[in-house]
Amino acid sequence: MHTHDEDYLLKDIQEEELLDLADLFKMFADSTRIKILYSLWAGEKNVTEICDEIEMNQSAVSHQLKALKNAKLVRSKRDGKAIIYSLADEHVKTIIAMGKEHIEE
């Protein structure tokens, strides 16, 4: 069935936006990145706290934090010598919540 909504979507999204959207969803295709996002769900943490919570080494976590930051899913701020990470915005929670809801259907 062909709906009016499909016409709207295909007509109005640019190729570059499609590629950006695909790149965004690739960020959710890695269980370590998902664990990090869940770890930050409750609030800000430094790398050590994230590592302790998800039981992974700092090298692996730092690598994935960089990818999440580049994708604008995570933000960071300096607090003295420490770097504090948090979810970039409420959209990140919405994407995760909707994905979780979908798999639980």
Buried (B, 14 or more C-beta within 10 A) or exposed (E): EEEEEEEEEEEEEEEEEEEEEEEBEEBBEEEBBBBBBBBBEEEBBBBEBBBEBBEBEEEEBEEBBEBBBEBEBBBBEEEEEEEBBBBBEEEBEEBBEEEEEEEEE
